[in-house]
Amino acid sequence: MTADTLARIQEAVGYTFTDVGLLFTAMLHRSYAAEHDVEDSYERLEFLGDAVLQLSVTHYLYDEYPMMAEGEMAKVRAAVVNERALAQLAREWNLGGALRLGRGEEMTGGREKESILSDAVEAVLGAIYVDADFVTVRDLVLRHWSDMVDDRATFPGRLDYKTRLQEHLAQRGLRPSYAVEEDGPEHAKEFTASVWANGELLGKGSGRSKKRAEQDAARAASEVLAGGGDA
């Protein structure tokens, strides 16, 4: 694995390693280790990263949703901390191309297997925890997971506000459009969104991310339309 590849991963993840060797190990699948007589693979880091991820999401749910029962928190966590969600993040981070695989895994498409990709994300999180501390990796987890958690916690088993608004307007032959502005420092940005249809402002909303602001604007618009307003 080249220094450029390691640098690209760190940029995508949003963390620069003090000991880049940890990231190197996080990309080493057990099939490669077995074929090349390498002592270590990413499995121990993956084990650690899984625990850190679970705790980070649980801590967020506990703090942000004080009225949510234990069973509901468990359902939300399971919905966002799973193989599919982790594999999607691995693709965003371009981990597949950086993995070191044995010949068998390489020949059977290991770089696209969701099980391997999800393990690699957990290994990276474990590596960050070892390289830094829990607060650092927790903050990184929340940057990537908080929107998913909020969506699941706010709309369990239901369509989110943006989807509901889009379907409502489609019945009138209209489509919503969103405009988003941001304010504040990089670590504490605040987003304000407006949603429009047919040249008319339907609602405004705000949030700590673009997605949450758009959801809030769609919620406001849905309330206006439910009250009998016309777009």
N, C-alpha and C positions, 0 to 999 in steps of 0.2 A: 504494500500500500504506500503510495507516494505522499510526500509532505503536502502537496496541493490537495489531495483527496481528504486528508485529515483536516486541513484548513477549511475546506468547503463544508465538511460536516459540522465543524464547530460554529461556522457562520450560520448555517441553517438551524442548528439547535439553539443558538444564542448563548453559548458558553465557551470560554476559552480555558483549556486545561493547563494547569501548572505542570502536571505529569501527563504528557500526551501519550505515554505508554499505556495508560489505563484505557484510553479510547482505542488504541491499537488492539488491546486484548478484547475489548467489547465487540470488535468486529470479527473475532476468531471463532468460527463454529467448531463444535467438537469433532466433526468429520475431518476437518483440516488438521486439527491437533493429532488425531489418531494416525492419519496418513504420514504426517511429517514428524512424528515422535516429539511433539511439543507438549510440555507438561500442563500448560494452562489453556483453557478456552473461556468463552464468555459465561459459562454456566453459573459460576459463583457470583459474578456481578449481576447476572439476571435474577438470581434468587434474592439478592439484596435490593435490586431495583424494584422488583415486584412489591416488596414490603414497603418501600419508601413511597411508591405510587399509591398503594392502597391507603396508607396513613395520610398522605397529603390530601387526597380526595375526601376521606372520612373527616379529617379536621376541618376542611372547607364546609362540608355539609353541616357539621356540628355548629360551626360559628355562624353561618349565613342563614340557616333554617332552624331556629331554636324550637319551633313548634312541630317539626317533622318527627314522626315516630321512628323508632329503631328499624322496624320492618321496612318502612318506606325508604329510609336512608340506604338500607342494604340493596333495595331494588334499583335505586338511582345509581348507586356506585357500580352495580353489576352491569348496568346499561351502558356505562361510559368507559369502564375499565374491562375491556374484553379484547379478544384476539383481533376482531375486525377493526375496532377503533385504533388499536395500537399499530396494526399493519398499515392503515391509512396514513398515520403520522410518520411511519418509517419511510413511506413513499415520498412524503413531503420533504423529509430530511435527506432523501436519496441514499438511504443506507444499503439498499439492495446491491448496488454496484460496488460498494466498498467492502462487502462481506468476503471473508476468506473461507471458501468451502472446499470440501474434499471432492474428488472427481465424481463420485456417485451422486452427491447432492447437486453438483454443477450440471450433470447430465440430465437430471430429473427436474430441472427448473427450480432449484432451491432458492434462487434469488427472488422469486415471486411467490413463494409459499408464505401464506399469512402466519403460520405457526413460527417460522424462522424470523420473519420480519418483526413480529410482535415481541419475540424473545430479544431481538437486537435492541429494540427501544428500551426495554427494561434493563438490559445490560448497560446501555448508555446512561440511564438514570442512576444505576448503581455506581457506575464509574464516577459520575459527577458527585455523588454523595461521598465517596471515598476521597476524591480530590478536594472537596470543599467541606460542606456541612449540610445538615438537614434543611436549614432555612433557605439556602441557595437552591437546592433541588426542589423544595416545596414551591418556591416562587416561580421556578421554571415550569413545573407541572401546572400550576394555576394559569399561567399565560396560555398554555395549550389546551387545558381541560375545562376552565371555569365556564365558558360559553356552553359547552356540551352539558355540563352539570346543571346549569341554570335552566336550559331548555327542558331537560328531563324532569327537573324538580318542579318547574312551573306548569308544564303541559304533559303530565303523565297520561299516556294513552289517548291524547287528543292532538289534533292538528295545532301547530303553533299559529300565532296571530298573523304572521305574514302570509302563510298558506291560506288561512281562513279569509283574509282580506282579498287575496288574489282570486279565490274562487267566487267570493261574493261579487266582486267587480266584473268578473268574466260573464256573469249572468246578464250584465248590462252592456256587454260588448266593450268593456274598458280594461285597461291594465294599469297597475300602480307603478309609479316611479319614485325613487328615493334620492334625496340629496343629503349628504352627511358633512358636517363640519367638525373639526376637532380643536381642542384647546388644552393648554396645560403642558407641563414638562413630560418628557418621554416616559418616565416611570409612573406618572399619575395623570394620564390623559383622560379627558372627559369628551364624549362624543354627543352631538346633537343632530337628530335626524328629522327630516320633513318628508311626508309622503303625499304625492300628488296624483290626480287622475283627471283627465280631460281639462287640464289647465287650472284645476281647483285644488287648493290646499285642503287636505282631509284631516291631517293630524301631525303633531310634533311629539318627539320623545327624546329621552337622553339616557345615557348609560356609560359604563366603563369600557365598552368596546363598540365598534361600529355595528356589529350584529345585534347587541342588546339595545342599542339606541333605535335601530330600525324596528325591532320587535315592539318597543315601547310606542313608537310612532304608529305602527300598525294597530296596536291595541287601542290607542286614542281614536284612530280613524274608524275602527270597528264599532266603538261606542257611539260615535257620531252617526254612522249609518244605521245602527240599530235603533237610534232615536228618531229615525225617519228623514235624516238629511239626504240630499241628493248630491251625487258626484257630478 
